Amino acid sequence: MTYLIADDLPEESAGRRFRKALNVPGILRLPGAHNGQSALQAKVAGFDALYLSGAAMTASMGLPDLGIITVDEVAFFIRQIARASGLPLLVDGDTGYGEALNVMHMVRAFEEAGAGAVHLEDQLLPKKCGHLNDKKLASAADMAAKVAAAAKASRDLVIIARTDAAASEGIEGAVARAKLYVEAGADAIFPEALTSVEMFKEMRAALPGVKLLANMTEFGRTPALTAQEFEELGYDMVIWPVSSLRVANKAQEKLYAALARDGATTAMIPEMQTRKELYETIGLNTFEALDSSIAASVAPEWGG
């Protein structure tokens, strides 16, 4: 019913539920959800797991994706999405917010907040979106140490190692790093910013038996492929990291332009979620009924 009722909460941890979803035959589709409302809408659409992008989080806060935000700020987003949807969530952990001990703190904080999986990347701060130029890479050994630290700190959290090496070290370098990260304890590999179908094929062929994640971000370096096409290439997961935020931001831009132009929101009303639709999505009646039932069940009986 809601996250407020203990008996309605999942018996298994988010990590175990994410791992089970990952092991179901076929590709695991992970749409980006940048807040609780988008998570609910993705759930209604039929998705079984979600993705929380660092770029979407920072952009929603009016900040660039340069590793500025903190573990606690990310945990706030994790909690609202996990509470609202109840779905297992893969979270962007950037570079781990520091070195080995910081990575372990991140893992514990994210798992306690309700995350099911996290990915770490092998960039140095200030980190950049994987589809931008001039990314600076950590040494493979330093990244492997972070992966090992994350695996040691995790109870059930799925650990995914992202490598941005393809742009500067080629597929050979990305594969070598990926193998080292798997040896260090990574449950899956996220090869970022691959620029051709052939590169996806090469990565898959070089890492037999390793779970692989594909990033289908818009306006990036990766060719536009469907979930089915990624599945046919042998990939196990696909994310659409910032799509929900892009659509929401464009709609808000239109709203503010119309309001500034017309002094009213009339022109935008056909594009708005109605009050009824909003209340249905957030389950207002369910919460109100729960409140009424609790109040009725504990009402004191007065003598007389």
C-alpha positions as CSV (number, residue, x, y, z in Angstrom):
1,M,0.0,0.0,0.0
2,T,2.6,2.6,1.2
3,Y,6.1,2.6,2.6
4,L,4.5,3.5,6.0
5,I,3.1,0.0,6.6
6,A,5.7,-2.5,7.7
7,D,3.8,-5.5,6.4
8,D,3.8,-4.0,2.9
9,L,7.5,-3.5,2.7
10,P,9.6,-6.0,0.7
11,E,11.1,-8.8,2.8
12,E,14.3,-8.8,0.7
13,S,16.8,-6.0,0.5
14,A,17.0,-3.8,-2.5
15,G,20.3,-5.3,-3.4
16,R,18.9,-8.8,-3.5
17,R,15.9,-7.7,-5.5
18,F,18.2,-5.8,-8.0
19,R,20.4,-8.9,-8.4
20,K,17.3,-11.1,-9.0
21,A,16.0,-8.7,-11.7
22,L,19.5,-8.7,-13.3
23,N,19.5,-12.4,-13.5
24,V,16.1,-12.7,-15.2
25,P,16.6,-13.6,-18.9
26,G,16.6,-10.6,-21.2
27,I,17.9,-7.1,-20.7
28,L,17.1,-5.1,-17.5
29,R,15.7,-1.8,-18.6
30,L,16.6,1.0,-16.1
31,P,14.9,4.4,-17.0
32,G,16.3,7.4,-15.2
33,A,14.1,8.7,-12.3
34,H,15.3,12.0,-10.9
35,N,12.8,12.3,-8.1
36,G,10.0,10.4,-6.3
37,Q,7.3,11.6,-8.8
38,S,9.2,10.4,-11.9
39,A,9.9,7.1,-10.1
40,L,6.2,6.6,-9.5
41,Q,5.4,7.3,-13.2
42,A,8.1,4.9,-14.3
43,K,6.6,2.2,-12.1
44,V,3.1,2.8,-13.5
45,A,4.6,2.4,-17.0
46,G,5.7,-1.1,-16.0
47,F,9.4,-0.8,-15.2
48,D,10.8,-3.2,-12.5
49,A,13.9,-1.2,-11.6
50,L,15.2,2.4,-11.9
51,Y,18.4,4.4,-12.3
52,L,19.4,7.6,-10.5
53,S,21.9,9.7,-12.5
54,G,24.4,12.0,-11.0
55,A,23.9,14.4,-13.9
56,A,20.1,14.4,-13.4
57,M,20.5,15.0,-9.7
58,T,23.0,17.9,-10.1
59,A,21.0,19.5,-12.9
60,S,17.8,19.4,-10.9
61,M,19.7,21.3,-8.2
62,G,20.9,23.8,-10.8
63,L,24.5,22.5,-10.7
64,P,26.9,21.0,-13.3
65,D,27.9,17.3,-13.1
66,L,31.4,17.9,-11.8
67,G,31.4,15.8,-8.6
68,I,30.2,18.7,-6.5
69,I,27.4,17.1,-4.5
70,T,27.9,15.0,-1.4
71,V,27.0,11.5,-0.2
72,D,24.3,12.8,2.0
73,E,22.7,14.9,-0.8
74,V,22.6,11.8,-3.0
75,A,21.1,9.7,-0.1
76,F,18.2,12.2,0.0
77,F,17.3,11.4,-3.6
78,I,17.7,7.7,-3.0
79,R,15.4,7.7,0.0
80,Q,12.6,9.6,-1.8
81,I,12.8,7.3,-4.9
82,A,13.0,4.1,-2.9
83,R,10.1,5.1,-0.6
84,A,7.9,6.4,-3.4
85,S,8.3,3.5,-5.8
86,G,9.6,0.5,-3.8
87,L,11.7,-0.5,-6.8
88,P,15.3,-1.5,-6.7
89,L,17.5,1.4,-7.7
90,L,20.9,1.7,-9.4
91,V,22.7,4.8,-8.2
92,D,25.4,6.8,-9.9
93,G,28.2,6.9,-7.3
94,D,30.6,9.1,-9.4
95,T,34.2,8.5,-8.2
96,G,33.2,7.3,-4.8
97,Y,33.5,10.8,-3.1
98,G,37.2,10.2,-2.2
99,E,39.5,7.2,-1.7
100,A,38.9,3.7,-0.3
101,L,37.4,4.6,3.0
102,N,35.2,7.3,1.4
103,V,34.0,4.7,-1.1
104,M,33.1,2.3,1.8
105,H,31.2,5.1,3.5
106,M,29.3,5.8,0.3
107,V,28.3,2.1,-0.1
108,R,27.0,1.9,3.5
109,A,25.1,5.2,3.2
110,F,23.6,4.3,-0.1
111,E,22.6,0.8,1.0
112,E,21.0,2.1,4.2
113,A,19.1,4.7,2.2
114,G,17.5,2.0,0.0
115,A,19.7,1.6,-3.1
116,G,20.0,-1.7,-4.8
117,A,23.2,-1.1,-6.8
118,V,25.8,1.5,-7.3
119,H,28.4,2.2,-10.1
120,L,31.8,3.8,-9.6
121,E,33.9,5.4,-12.3
122,D,37.6,5.5,-12.9
123,Q,37.9,9.3,-13.4
124,L,39.7,11.8,-11.3
125,L,38.0,14.9,-9.9
126,P,36.7,17.2,-11.2
127,K,34.9,14.4,-13.0
128,K,32.9,15.0,-16.2
129,C,30.0,13.5,-18.0
130,G,31.3,10.4,-19.8
131,H,30.4,11.9,-23.2
132,L,32.5,15.0,-22.8
133,N,36.2,15.5,-23.8
134,D,39.3,15.7,-21.7
135,K,38.4,13.3,-19.0
136,K,41.2,12.5,-16.6
137,L,41.5,8.8,-15.6
138,A,42.7,7.3,-12.3
139,S,45.2,4.6,-12.5
140,A,43.7,1.1,-13.0
141,A,45.2,0.0,-9.7
142,D,43.7,2.9,-7.8
143,M,40.3,2.2,-9.3
144,A,40.6,-1.5,-8.5
145,A,41.3,-0.6,-4.9
146,K,38.1,1.4,-4.8
147,V,36.1,-1.5,-6.3
148,A,37.6,-3.9,-3.7
149,A,36.7,-1.4,-0.9
150,A,33.1,-1.1,-2.2
151,A,32.7,-4.9,-2.4
152,K,34.0,-5.2,1.2
153,A,31.5,-2.6,2.5
154,S,28.5,-4.0,0.6
155,R,26.1,-6.4,2.3
156,D,23.8,-6.9,-0.7
157,L,24.5,-3.8,-2.9
158,V,25.4,-4.7,-6.4
159,I,28.8,-3.1,-7.3
160,I,29.2,-2.0,-11.0
161,A,32.5,-0.6,-12.2
162,R,32.4,2.0,-14.9
163,T,35.3,2.7,-17.1
164,D,35.8,5.8,-19.2
165,A,39.0,4.5,-20.7
166,A,37.7,3.8,-24.2
167,A,38.0,7.4,-25.3
168,S,41.7,7.7,-24.4
169,E,43.0,4.1,-24.2
170,G,40.8,2.4,-26.8
171,I,38.8,-0.8,-26.4
172,E,42.0,-2.7,-25.4
173,G,42.6,-0.4,-22.5
174,A,39.0,-0.4,-21.4
175,V,38.9,-4.2,-21.5
176,A,42.1,-4.5,-19.5
177,R,40.7,-2.2,-16.9
178,A,37.4,-4.1,-16.8
179,K,39.1,-7.4,-16.2
180,L,41.0,-5.9,-13.3
181,Y,37.9,-4.4,-11.8
182,V,36.0,-7.8,-12.0
183,E,39.0,-9.5,-10.3
184,A,38.7,-6.8,-7.6
185,G,35.1,-7.7,-6.9
186,A,32.9,-5.8,-9.4
187,D,29.6,-7.6,-10.1
188,A,29.3,-5.9,-13.6
189,I,31.0,-3.5,-15.9
190,F,29.8,-0.2,-17.4
191,P,31.9,0.7,-20.5
192,E,31.1,4.4,-20.9
193,A,30.9,6.4,-24.1
194,L,31.3,3.7,-26.7
195,T,30.9,5.3,-30.1
196,S,29.9,2.4,-32.4
197,V,28.1,-0.9,-32.5
198,E,31.4,-2.5,-33.3
199,M,32.9,-1.2,-30.0
200,F,29.9,-2.7,-28.1
201,K,30.5,-6.0,-29.8
202,E,34.2,-6.0,-29.1
203,M,33.6,-5.3,-25.4
204,R,31.1,-8.1,-25.2
205,A,33.4,-10.6,-26.9
206,A,36.3,-9.7,-24.7
207,L,34.4,-10.1,-21.4
208,P,32.6,-13.5,-21.6
209,G,30.3,-14.2,-18.7
210,V,30.6,-10.6,-17.3
211,K,27.4,-8.6,-16.8
212,L,27.5,-5.5,-19.0
213,L,25.6,-2.2,-18.8
214,A,24.9,0.1,-21.8
215,N,24.2,3.8,-21.5
216,M,21.6,5.1,-24.0
217,T,21.9,8.8,-23.2
218,E,20.5,11.4,-25.7
219,F,22.9,13.9,-27.4
220,G,25.9,11.8,-26.6
221,R,28.5,9.8,-28.4
222,T,26.7,6.5,-28.4
223,P,24.6,5.7,-31.5
224,A,20.8,5.6,-30.8
225,L,19.9,1.9,-30.1
226,T,16.9,0.3,-28.6
227,A,16.8,-2.0,-25.6
228,Q,16.2,-4.9,-27.9
229,E,19.2,-4.0,-30.0
230,F,21.4,-3.8,-26.9
231,E,20.1,-7.2,-25.8
232,E,21.0,-8.7,-29.2
233,L,24.5,-7.3,-28.7
234,G,24.7,-9.3,-25.5
235,Y,24.2,-6.5,-22.9
236,D,22.5,-7.2,-19.6
237,M,21.4,-3.7,-18.6
238,V,20.6,-0.4,-20.3
239,I,20.0,3.0,-18.7
240,W,18.4,6.2,-20.0
241,P,19.9,8.4,-17.4
242,V,18.7,12.0,-17.9
243,S,15.6,11.5,-20.2
244,S,13.0,12.2,-17.5
245,L,14.8,15.4,-16.5
246,R,15.2,16.6,-20.1
247,V,11.5,16.2,-20.8
248,A,10.5,17.9,-17.5
249,N,12.9,20.8,-18.0
250,K,11.7,21.4,-21.6
251,A,8.1,21.4,-20.4
252,Q,9.0,23.9,-17.6
253,E,10.8,26.1,-20.1
254,K,7.6,26.3,-22.1
255,L,5.5,27.0,-19.1
256,Y,7.6,29.9,-17.9
257,A,7.8,31.4,-21.4
258,A,4.0,31.2,-21.7
259,L,3.4,32.7,-18.2
260,A,5.8,35.6,-18.9
261,R,4.2,36.2,-22.3
262,D,0.5,35.8,-21.4
263,G,0.4,36.5,-17.6
264,A,-1.5,33.3,-17.3
265,T,-0.9,29.5,-17.6
266,T,-4.0,29.0,-19.9
267,A,-2.0,28.0,-22.9
268,M,-0.2,25.2,-21.0
269,I,-3.2,23.7,-19.3
270,P,-3.7,20.9,-21.9
271,E,-0.1,19.8,-21.3
272,M,-0.4,19.7,-17.5
273,Q,-0.9,16.7,-15.2
274,T,-4.3,17.3,-13.7
275,R,-5.0,17.5,-10.0
276,K,-6.8,14.1,-10.3
277,E,-3.9,12.5,-12.1
278,L,-1.4,13.9,-9.5
279,Y,-3.4,12.6,-6.6
280,E,-3.8,9.2,-8.2
281,T,-0.1,9.0,-8.9
282,I,1.0,9.9,-5.4
283,G,-1.8,7.8,-3.8
284,L,-3.4,10.6,-1.8
285,N,-6.6,8.6,-1.2
286,T,-4.6,5.6,0.0
287,F,-2.7,7.8,2.6
288,E,-6.0,9.5,3.7
289,A,-7.7,6.1,4.1
290,L,-4.8,4.8,6.1
291,D,-4.9,7.8,8.4
292,S,-8.6,7.5,8.9
293,S,-8.3,3.7,9.7
294,I,-5.6,4.3,12.2
295,A,-7.4,7.1,13.9
296,A,-10.6,5.0,14.1
297,S,-8.9,2.0,15.4
298,V,-7.3,3.8,18.4
299,A,-10.2,6.1,19.3
300,P,-10.7,6.0,23.1
301,E,-14.0,4.7,24.5
302,W,-15.4,7.2,26.9
303,G,-17.5,6.0,29.9
304,G,-21.0,7.2,30.5
